[in-house]
Amino acid sequence: MIESAGNQHYDTIIIGAGMSGLAAGIRLAHYDQRVCILERHYTIGGLNSFYRMGGRDYDVGLHAMTNFARKGSKKGPLAKLIRQLRFSWEDFKLAEQVGSSIRFPGVSLDFSNDAELLENEVAERFPTQIDGYRSLCQSLLDYSDMDGGDERFMRSARDVMGEHLSDPLLIEMLLCPLMWYGNAREDDMDFGQFCIMFRACYLEGFGRPFKGVRVILKNLVRKFRGLGGELKLRSGVSKIHVENGRAVGVVLDNGTELTANRILSSAGNVETMRLCDDITEVEVAKAGKLSFIESISILDRMPKSFGFDRTIVFYNDSDTFHWKRPDDALCDARTGVICSPNNYIYEPDEGELPDGVIRITTLANHDQWCALPEDHYAAEKVRQYDAAVNSSVRFMPDFRQYVVDTDVFTPKTIRRFTWHDNGAVYGAPDKQLDGTTHLPNVFLCGTDQGFVGIVGAIVSGISMANRHCLMP
């Protein structure tokens, strides 16, 4: 039995100091709850974090914030989170993307924060499909992703797209960015997740703070602590203790015991179930499999100077999009994401980023990376960096002669930042949309609740806090 040790009892304990956990903590602290956020890592952010090496800051995870909205907008997830967390627009100060592209062999579709651009691109390159594309967009507007009970969520996105579009290549191209930016299921996508990501990427678009993810995390932590919330780093949870069918508290890795009225976990569904001491066997097979490797190149010039003016390029080297964990290799560079944080429209007073940067993300096999002997790990990072760059320069100007520094992070890095099984970036394929678990006072937020990306994760934290921790 866990007994409360003086001031060690909380209204809500939140597991994980990622975007969703921090947002939930702020929301609850606004209502005078005593809240403690527990983070196993030495830093905050989870997947969307950062590290410093060689005098430079490197973002982990953030290519762009989806769901872009301009200052003063009343609609959309970004406007909602700013209202709910009582931030100002200046706290995020997002710069708009210059423009992004989907590139397959022989055909490219450009898109930006103006949804009309993609519609015009489809009309020009796939003229027989434009009516179907418009009817597909209308079907997305008719779907409410805020209602987790909508039975259409689990429909196959490919099946729904096939009801509107008859060109297989257009279907593959439209799916590519959406799967890359928010899909835990191999080969196909839940229609509900497709709707969320289609709006986030194509109808609303991309933005980025000038100084990257650090700005968002700094503001979230400042707000949370300013409201009296407690944040404990290097405080991993080893067990959720259950008595009489309810969670009564947690035990930390160092043996410290904390009690709470309820627990909100961003650790993932399978990972949270494993912590509960009333469960003896966890269905590990339900964990996600999709993990990434990212190659970062620091350049001696800005990307626009050698002809690369895209914010993000989503590429695939055949007419069929490859979205599956590579089973027999460390990585699969046939498809990838090329991002330059330089190619945003920053305010004149901010100037330019100090270095030119190209980030390339490809699919990777977590198990194979973790099985590498330590003396092989560094060598494989170099080899896979070369493979990613060789693949990417088929879809962008060759930048290799301008590289002055590099780094690579692998599924091992992602596992260290997130603790997700398999280094799964988007968690388990099957989402628990209402955030409930088998225990009446343990709830999920974050990727396994169903919303992904920075804005999605923050909205998830807010929504689950409102629904489960503030209701009578």
N, C-alpha and C positions, 0 to 999 in steps of 0.2 A: 504493500500500500504506500502511495506517495502522500506525504504530509506537507502542507504548505509551511515553508520556513520563513516566518515573518513577512517580509515584503516580496516574497517570491511567488505570489499569486496574481494572476492577470485575468482580465475579462477575456482577452483573446491573445493566444500565442500564434504567430505567423512563422511558418517554416520557409526560409529562403528570402534573401534580400535582393531579388531581381526586381524588374519593373512592376510586376503584378503584386508582389509582396509589399513593396514600398508604397504603392498606390493604395492598397487596402489599409495599410497602417495609417496613412494620412487621413483617409476617409473616417476610420473609426476614432482616431484621436480628435478629430473635429467634434465628435459627439461625446467627448470626455471619457472614452473607454481607456482603461489601462492596458496598453498594448506593448508586447515585446516581439521584435523580429529577431529570429535566430538564423545566423548564416555560418555555414561550415567553413567557407573560404576566408582568406585574409582580406578580401575586398568585396565590394558590392557589385551588383549588376547581372550576375548569372551569365547567360549567353551574351548579353549586350554589356560588355565591360571594356576595360582597356588595360594596357600595361605599358611600362616605360623601359626602353632598352637603347643603349647607345646615345642617350640624350634626346631621343624622340619618343613621342607618344603614339601608340598603335591601338586602334579600335579593334575590339573583338566583336564580330556580329554585325555592327551597324554599317550597312551600305547606304541605306536611306531610311527615313521615317516615311511609311506609307500614310494614307489618309490625309494628305496635305490639305490644309484650309488656310485661306488668307485671314489676316487680322480682322476681327470683328464678325466673322461668320457665325451664324446662329445654328447651323446644321452640321451634322457629321460627327464622327467619334472624337476628333481632336477638340472641337468646340465643347463637346460634352465633358471631356475629362478636365478641360481648363475650368469649366464652371464647377464641377463636382469637387475638385481638389482646391478650388479657390486660388488658382494661379492667375497671372496676367499673361497676355500673349508674348510679352517681352521675355518671360521666363524661358520660353522655348526658342523664340526668334529664329524661325526656320527660313532658310534660303531655298528658293525653288530650284528644281533641276533645270539644266539647260535643255535636256531632251534625251530620251533613251531609245533603244532599238532592239528588235527581235530579229536575229539573223540566222537563217537556214541556208543551205546551198542554193545559190541563184536567186534568192528572194529575201527582202528585208521589209519589216514594218516598223515605222517610227511612231513613237507616242510621247506625250508630254503631260503636263497638268491640265491641258485643254483636251477634253474627251473628244472633241470634234476632229482633232488631228488623226487619231487612230481610225475613226469612222471613214475619213477621207482616204486614208491609206488602204483600208480594206476595199473601198469602192474602186480605187485605181488598180490595185493588184489582183483583186478577186471580184471583178465586176458582177459576176453571176451570183455572188454570195451576199451582196449588201443588204437585200431585204431580209434575208435570214439573220444576218448580224444584228440588224435593228430589232427584229422580233426577239432574238436572244437577250439583248439588253433590256427589253421591256419585261421579259420573264424574270430577270434579276430584280428589277424594281418592284415586282409584285411579291417578292419573297422577303420575309422579315427574319434576318439572322439574329435578332435580339430575342426571338421566341425559340428557346431550345427544344420545345415540344413539337415543333413543326416536323411532321413525318417525312417531309420531302428532303430533309437534311441529308439522309443517308442514301439518296438516289445517286446513281452513277452520273458524274458530270459528263462523261463521254456520251452516255445515252441521251442526256438532255440536250447536249450540243448537237448530236446527230438528228434531233427533231427539228432543228433550225438550219443547220449547215450541212451541205452535201460534199464539200471539198475536204478530204482528209488532211491535206497539208495545212489549211487554215486552222482546223481544229488543233493540230499539233502545235502550231505556232502560238496560238492564243493560250494554250495550257502551259507552255514553257515558263514564262515568268511567274505565273500564279503558283505552280508547283514549287519552283525554286524558292519562292518567298513565303510559302506557308502550307505545305502539304506533307503529312506524315505517311500517307498511304502510297505504296508502290504502284506504278503504272496508271492508276486512275485516281480520282479525287471525289470526295463527297460533294454533292451538289451544294449543300449549305456552305461548306468551306470554299467552294468555287465562287459562290456569290459574294462572300466576305472579301476574298482576295481580288475578284474582278473589280469591285467597287474601290477597294483600297488602292490598287495599282493603276487601273485604267480610267476610272471615273473621277478619282480624287487626286492621285498622283504622289510624287515623291518630294521630300524636303530634307534638309539637314542643317543642324546648328553649325556655325562656323568652326567651333572648337570640338565638334563631335559629341559623342555620347557622354563625355565627362560633364558637360553642362547640364544635361537632363538629370543625371544621377546626383550631381551636387545639389541641384534645386530640390529634388525629391527628399534627400536626406536632411537638408536644412529645414524644410517644411515639417518633416516628421518629428525631428528632435525639438524644433521650436514649439510644437504642440505637446511636448512632454513624452513623446514616444521613446522607448528604449530599443537600441540596436546593439546586438551582441555579435561581434565577428569572432571567427575561430571558435564557434559554439555550435558544432554539429549535433543534430539530434540522433541518438542511438536507439531510442525507443519511445513510442507513444503508449503510455500505460492506460489500460482499459479495466474498469471495474463495473460490474453489473450493467454491461451493455453500453457504457458511455466512457469516452476518454476523460481522464481526470488530470492528466498532465503529461510531461515529457521528462525523459532522462537524457542528459547531454553526454557527449563522448567522454567528458572528464568526470562523470558521475553526479554532477549537479542535478538536482531535481527541482522542477518548476511545475506549478499547478495552474490550471486555467479553466474557465467556464466552457471554452470552445477552442478549437484549433483550425486554422486555415493554412493549408499546405500548397506551396507552389513546386513541390519536389517531383511531381508527376504521380499518376494514379498507381502504377505498379510499385513505384518507390515508396509511396506513402503507405500502401497496404503492407509492405514489408516491414515497416516500422511498428505497426500495430501489434502489441504482444498477445492479442487474442486470436491472431491468425498464424497458423503453423505452416501453411503452404501458399505460395504466391504464383500466379500464372505468368511466369517470366516471358513466355512466348508472346504475350500481348504487348510487350514493350516495343517501341519503335526501332527501326533498323537504319534509318537514313542519317548519315553523318557526312561531314565535309572536311576537306583540307583547304586551307587558304594560303596563297602565295602573295607576299607583299613586296613590291618593288619600289624603292625610293629612287627618284630620277634627278638628274642635274638640270632639268628644265621642266616647264609646264607641258602637259600632254597636248594642249592645243597647238603648241609650237611645231609639233611634227604631224599634225593633222588629225589627232584624236579629240573630237569635240563632244563625245557622248558622255552623259552621266553614267549610264549603265548599259551594257550590251549583254543580252541573254542569247547565247549561241547554241547551236546543235548541228552536228556535222552530217546529218542525213535527214531524209524526209520524215523519219519516225523519231519522236522524242524519247530519249533514254532516261527513264526515271526509276532506277532500281539500284539497290546496293550492289556494288561489284563483288561477286562471291569469290572469284578466283584471283583477285588482284588487290593491291593496296589502294588503288585509285582508278577512276574512270574519267578521263579528260575529254570524252567525246562530246559532252555537253558541259557548259559552265557559265559563270557570271563574271563579267569584266566590269569593274567599277573604278571611277576616278573621283575622289572627293574634291578635286580641284574644279570639276565641271558643274558647279552650282552658281547661281546668280547671287553672290554675296553683296552685302551693302558696301558702298564705297569706303566708309570709315573703317571697315574690317580689313580691306585689302585682299591680298592673296595668301593662301597657305604657304608656309615656309619652304615646302618641298613639293615637287611633283610626285604623285603617288598613283600606282596602278595596283589594284587588288584583283586577284583571280581566284574564284572559288570553284572547286570541282568535287564530285562525289568520292567518298572514301569508305573503306571497310574498317570499322573500329576494332574488331577482333584481331585482324592481321597487324594493325599498327601496334596494338598493345602486346602482341606476342613477339615483337621484334626484340632481339637482344640489344642492350643499351648501346653497345659499340656499333651496331648497324643502324640505329634510329637516326642519328645525325646525318649519316650518308644517304639514307633513303629520303630524308627531307630535301636534300640537295637534288637528288635525282628526280623526285616528284615535282619540285619547283621547275626544273627544266622541261619536264613533260607538259606541265600546265601552260607555261609560256609558249612552247612550241605549238600547242593546240590553239591557244588564243590568237596568235598573230595571223592565223588564217582569216580572222574576222575583224582585225584592226590593224593599224600601222605597226610595223615592227619597231619596238622600243628598246631592244636589248643593248644597243650601244650606249644608251643614256643611263643605264642602271649604275648607281653608286653604292647601294646597300640593299640587303634583302632580309626577309624573315619569313618563316613558315609556321603556321600552327595547324595541328593535326587533330583527329578525333580524341587523342589522349588529352590535348589541351582543352577541348570542349568538355570532356568528361570532368576534368579538374575544376572547370568554372561552373558547371551545371549539376554534376553528379547524376545526370540522366543515364540510365542503362544504355549501353551501346553508343554512348555519345550522341544520342538521337537529338538532333537539333529541334525538331518539331514534336517530340514526344511520341506517344502511342497513336496508332492509326484510329482507334476507337475513342472518341471523346465523350467525357461525362458532362454533357452540356449544361445540366442544372447544378453541377458542382457538388452533388451529394455523394456520400460514401455509405458503407454498411453501418456506420455509427451516426447517431442523430446529431452529434455536435462536432464532427470532423468534416471539413469541406475542402474542395479543391479550387485553386485559381491558377491562371497561367495557361500554358500550352495544352495540358490535358483536359482543361475545361473547354477549350475550343477556339480561343482567340490567340493569334500569334502576331509577331512583330511588336515593335515598341508600343505603338498606340493601342494595338489589340490587347497586349498584355496589361497595360495600364487600365484599359476599360474593363478587362476581366477582373482585375483586383477590385475596382470600384463596384462592379455589378455584384460580385459574390459577397463583398462586405455589406452592401445594401440589403441583399436578399437574405443572407443567412446570419449576419452578425449584428444587424441593427433592427430587424423586425422583432416585435414582442414575442 
